[in-house]
Each structure stands twice: as C-alpha cells, then as structure tokens.
Amino acid sequence: MRTRLTVATGIAVVTAVLAATASGCGSGSGGSGKTIKVVYQKQLNSSNTVQPDFLAGQVKVFEKANPGTTVKLVPVTASENDYYTKIQLMMRSPVTAPDLVYEDTATINSDVASGYLKPLDGYLSTWKDWGQYAAASKAAMKYAEDGKTYGVPDNTDTRGIWYNKTLFEKAGIAVPWQPKTWADVLTAARAVKAKVPGVTPMNLYTGTAGGEQSSMQGFEMLLYGTAAGGSSLYDAAQKKWVVGSTGFKDALDFLHTVYSEGLGPKVQTALGVNIGAQVGTEMIPQGKLAIDIDGSWMPNNWIRTGPKPWPQWQTTMGEAAMPTQDGQGKGKVSMSGGWAWSIPAKAKNADLAWKFLQSLETETASAQWNNVNATIPVRQDVAADPKYLKALPTNAFFSGLVAATYYRPGVPAYTQVSSAIQKAMESVTTGQASVDKAASTFDNDVRSAVGADHTVQGAQ
Amino acid sequence: MSSSAATAAGRKGARGGADRTPLPTWLAGLLRGLPVLPSVVLLAVFLAGPIGYCVYYAFTDMQLTGSSGTHFTGLHNFSRAFGDPDFTNAVELTLMFVVGSAVVGQNTLGLALAVLMEKASKPVRSLTSAVVISAWVLPEVVAGYLMYAFFYQQGSLNAILRFLHLPQQNWLYTLPILAVCIANMWRGTAFSMLVYSAALGDVPRELVEAAEVDGASAWQRLWRVTLPVIRRSILTNLMLITLQTLSVFGLIYTMTRGGPGNKTETLPIFMYQQAFQNSLIGYGTAIALVLLVVGALFSVVYIRMLKVEEG
C-alpha cells in the first residue's frame, strides 16, 4: 500500500515538475498576433530620454491608427557593448527574440552573418518611400554575401571638432579656428593648457568602456586621416585587414601625446563608462572643456528637450572639420555611421513589425526624429527640407562633411577588430604599453580574430 | 517517514508477509529509488545538461555574432588561451587575488577577530560581529559599489585622508588589484570569523589551562594548542573561501570592470569579456573550464591535507 502510494506520489511529482518546466518555456515570449516587442538602447545617462519620448509618441499614433494592436517598447539600459551582447542573446532564441530591433549600422553585418536578421527585400519592394533614401545609406544596409538588405536606417551622422570660443579667446587662439594638421590641434590644446588653468584642453575618446565611441570618434577619425585614407584599416579591394602600418602607430602616437602630456581628461575619467555623458552634459556646458572630437549629434544634449538644456551653446561653441594628418588629400576627414531598424529572423510578428517600422519612417516622423535627435537625415526629402536645415545652426556644417566622410568596413569581423582597437587605445592611454607594443598586440589580435590570411601588411 | 515505514514493514512481517510474492530485487531497488527520481530529473535537466553543453562549447568556435556556424575545433581554444598574454595575466591576477584576499587576508583576519572576540566583553563582541557580518550580508554588487565609492578618487577614503592632511591615494588607478583585494577581504572576513568562532568554542578549556599552568605564553598557546586542535576547521574554511574567491565576478566588475587596462582582469572577468564583449562564446567557455580546473586543483590539495590529518 505504502509502496504504491510512494510510487504514485513520485510519478505525480515528476509529472508536475515536467509540466511546470514545459509551460515555463512558453511564457515571456515576444509578440503575438496583435502585439510586437520593440527593443532599443536607453542611454545610461538617465536624463537623456530623447528616444524613449519620441518612440512613445509614435506608438500612440500607431496604436490609434491600428486599433487592437499593441506595441511593447523594451528599452535596454546598458553601455553600447553590453547592449549588443544583450540583443544578440535575445535574438538567439525564438522565445526571447523581439520583433523590431535598433542597431548601430556597424554591427548589422555581423548579426546578418550569424543569421539573426531577416532580409527585408520583400517588404522594401512595395514601399515607395525607399526611393527617398540616400544611396550610401542604403549600401550600408546591404550584406555583401547575398546582396540583400537587412535594415532601414533612420539617421546618419558625421564627426568633427567642437571647440569653445570663449576658452579659445582666453588662450589667445584666433576664432573661427580651422586646424590644417594634427599638429595644429595639439598646438591649440597646449595653448589652452598653458593659459587657461582648471580646464581640460581636449577630449579624445579612448578605452574599452566607451565601446564604439572610442573606436570611431577617438581612433578612426585619426586613422582615416593618415596617408592610406579609406584603406588604412580595411583594404576593400583585397578584402583584407591592414596590420603593421605606420598610420596605425601614428594615430596611437597622437593618443599617447594627448594623454601623456595631460592634454586630455584625467585618465580614469576618460576610461570610465560615463565619459560620453560627462562630456556632453557637464564638461562642455560648464566651460570645462576646450576641444572635443565628437559627433554631429552633440546639440541634442543642449536643446530645450535634451538632458542639459543650454541655450548659450549656439554662441559659445564653434565647429571645425577634423584635419588629415599633414593636411593631405581633401585636408579634412570625417566618419559616418548611424543606426537602423531591423527585424530579427526569429521575430514572431514580422508583418506587424514592418507596419510599425513604416510608420516610424514616414517623412514627417523621420524629420521629427532627425530634429529631436540632432542627427543627419538619410531621406533626401528631409535633408532638403528648409525646416530641417534651420532647426539647428550646425546642421548645414555637419551635413557638408558628408563629402569627406568614410564608413566603417561593412564586414562581420569589424566588431572584433573594433574591440582590438579599444584594447590598444586603453593600454596606450594608461601607459601600460608603448605605442609599438600596443600596435603589435593589435596585429596579433586581428590575426587571431580573422585569420592571418585575411590580413595584409600596411604601408611602412 | 522512514521510521514509520520500517514499523509498517515490521508489522507486515509479523503478520506473515510471506503470503505475498516478494518483488524481484531489481524492481524493489528501482522502486526504492523512485522518491529521488524528481530531483535526479531536475538535476539532469537544469545542471548536468547545461554543464555538458558548456564542456562541448569549449571545444567549438561558437560565436555570439559574426558567424552562423559552430564547428568542432578540438583543443584550439585551449592552445589559443595558453598562447594569449592576456590569459597569462588573468591567471596571475587570479592567483594573486585568491592568495592575497582569501588565503592570507580573510583567513588570518577572520581568525584574529575570532580570537580577540573570545576575550572581549559582550557588548564589544556584539558590536564587532554586527559590523563585520553586515559587510558579508550585503549583495555583491552593492558591496562593490560601496567599495568603489570608498576608493574612488573623489571618494570617502580620500576625503578622510584630506581631512587628516595625509597624501591622497588613487588606488583604483595605481594599485587596482590591491583595492579589489581589500574590498574582497572586507566583504568575506565575516565568513571566516564565524567558522573560527565556532571552532574555538570547541577547544577543550582544560587543554588551554594546562598549557597555561605549564607556563606557555598566550602566543605559544595559540600556536601549539589552539591551532592544532582546530586545524580541520582551518582547512575546511580555506577550501570554502578559496572556491568562493576564485569565482568573484560582481565585486570586481562593479569596482573596475577589469580595468584600468587589464590590471584587475581576473579569470572570471576575462572569461566574461571574451565570451560576451568579444562574442567568442567558445573561447570564453574554454576559459571557464580552465577556471574549473584551477578550483579543482585547489580543492584536491586541501582534501589531501585533510586526508593526511586523518591518516
């Protein structure tokens, strides 16, 4: 009797447990028939709610126009690197995959290679607005291997130098200022250091905590301005990564000069996770930073709806193009990236996600987004709109840099190479490694990431 | 349950249970094992399964992004690790961290506190244990953040030093591994203290008194009487704190993220960065296996020492 009771209990328990685990797998999933889950990055700087506010408004409009549908916004509060890790883990499983995801265009290729994203060609062929998108931004969404398009970009950007005119006058530097070479930038920074105490002369993003911000604003703005120009990091013709180049060492050497001479922020501040927010919302508005190599979007920190409203920015801040190393070539250099919306391969409700994406990307919505976010439009109709050009006094200047801009290599291995760049920068910034040592470590890292046969010796 | 079952079986036997055919031995054994079946299933599904998967991943080139296929690559991840200067650095730092903050730091500090508290008056004892244990019950991330606030350049440590007109330190930048060691000591000492307090309570009073009568100094009594008596507790404690410290992640990550550069990149942090920041899941898992082996080696040493004790 007792034995049988035990058996019965045992079986009951096992069944209950298995039932519980089985049902547990079904919960917590993304969209159902009428619901979609939209994932985007919420800035660590909690006062920056530009995107959450914009999206919330768009969701209201969409849900009103499509009764019975629900759009769940899922903000992921994380640093840039952690954000990618998180969405990649989400996209791995159909249980957790969102229906729409917002990504930096540099990571799209790598996620396509992993099979995380859905090609959008079927949708795009019937969407007349696609014709409005700039060719360069469309090209960045195409995956080289299969020629399909995997995202809809919603902004692009350029990078240049922001400088504080008031501090420049104190340091005795003539304004407007346009450096012709790297040496001019350093000269100005040294003048500020000598004449304006208590001020950080310049900011150059560096280190692993900053993620792509360090690679792009900090390093590639220098590297792409060296003699090899557009093929200083990746030789597109040979499809090989460049190692051992003098240009790479020169860029690291510039970084070394900035931090070893005390021209940059304190090293531990520079290597902190929050440096981006500190520069935009504290150092610049408080007049504590004279030169900042940064993006066209900076004013979104200072506009009325931004995290740190600062109306005086228009009279205080000047903009200059980043010069090439010795003024060669076009004499100026910029990097462009941008972000895009993609539909994960394992999305449950791709059709509704596409519908929502269309409503996000109408001309009106795009114009609104580019204005509140202070980014450069990818739609020609928005770019030509006088309202946009007048919205911010700097829009025309930064749109003009598109003529001298470079895009990051659109190949999957870029993310790993970018990590290796950040590592090299960090070791030079802290003084842990010499420029030569850091450069050779980078070469080894790249070789082990992409294979030695996919690398090529750069110009000596 | 077991005792009542036994009596029930006994009663059945007394009334002549022979009229029922006994179950075959294998079936009886199986039925007796049935009650543990649910937990075996649970362990298999939630513990053994993932561990098996992990061991398999360590021998593949699995990536979080950048390649869709996962291929078996044999020992490639391990040979890569042993040729990677960052990995060597991580192993060195891990050993430093374990020896410095656990074997030496937590262990001796815990013992010292336990010995001193034995002699202390009750209010002092309560106050001390309350303070020490409160550091231990804090969640790891909270403790890490507190310690960050303490060591940070504009943090409380420097505020105190400024007040005392002493030179200020920037430990998180110049000596970060020392800072995380101290943080881990601060957090983990309570555990050792509790273990040793319990062990010291078991030391026969007459032994200590006899030694005192024989003219042994307090130091000699501790060294020659007390410690040999509690040596099993010492070894057990060492093993537990070593394994705990080997896997410390949150504390270091909150304080320094493994930086500056790679000055506090212990194995768990290194593993996380390779697996989740560089997307190399396979390589990261291989490092995790190495960490497991390091832990196993430590355990084997301690267990052998315990065995020698018994032998």
Chai-1 contact restraints between the chains, C-beta under 6 A:
chainA,res_idxA,chainB,res_idxB,connection_type,confidence,min_distance_angstrom,max_distance_angstrom,comment,restraint_id
A,R2,B,A8,contact,1.0,0.0,6.0,A-B,restraint_1
A,V7,B,L34,contact,1.0,0.0,6.0,A-B,restraint_2
A,G10,B,L34,contact,1.0,0.0,6.0,A-B,restraint_3
A,G10,B,P35,contact,1.0,0.0,6.0,A-B,restraint_4
A,G10,B,L37,contact,1.0,0.0,6.0,A-B,restraint_5
A,V13,B,P38,contact,1.0,0.0,6.0,A-B,restraint_6
A,V14,B,L37,contact,1.0,0.0,6.0,A-B,restraint_7
A,V14,B,P38,contact,1.0,0.0,6.0,A-B,restraint_8
A,V17,B,P38,contact,1.0,0.0,6.0,A-B,restraint_9
A,N81,B,Q277,contact,1.0,0.0,6.0,A-B,restraint_10
A,T85,B,F276,contact,1.0,0.0,6.0,A-B,restraint_11
A,Q88,B,L64,contact,1.0,0.0,6.0,A-B,restraint_12
A,Q88,B,T65,contact,1.0,0.0,6.0,A-B,restraint_13
A,S110,B,T65,contact,1.0,0.0,6.0,A-B,restraint_14
A,S110,B,G66,contact,1.0,0.0,6.0,A-B,restraint_15
A,D111,B,T65,contact,1.0,0.0,6.0,A-B,restraint_16
A,A113,B,G66,contact,1.0,0.0,6.0,A-B,restraint_17
A,A113,B,S67,contact,1.0,0.0,6.0,A-B,restraint_18
A,S114,B,T65,contact,1.0,0.0,6.0,A-B,restraint_19
A,S114,B,S68,contact,1.0,0.0,6.0,A-B,restraint_20
A,G115,B,S68,contact,1.0,0.0,6.0,A-B,restraint_21
A,Q268,B,Y173,contact,1.0,0.0,6.0,A-B,restraint_22
A,L271,B,P260,contact,1.0,0.0,6.0,A-B,restraint_23
A,P412,B,G66,contact,1.0,0.0,6.0,A-B,restraint_24
A,Q416,B,N278,contact,1.0,0.0,6.0,A-B,restraint_25
A,S419,B,N278,contact,1.0,0.0,6.0,A-B,restraint_26
A,E426,B,G261,contact,1.0,0.0,6.0,A-B,restraint_27
A,S427,B,G261,contact,1.0,0.0,6.0,A-B,restraint_28
A,T430,B,P260,contact,1.0,0.0,6.0,A-B,restraint_29
A,T430,B,G261,contact,1.0,0.0,6.0,A-B,restraint_30
A,Q432,B,G261,contact,1.0,0.0,6.0,A-B,restraint_31
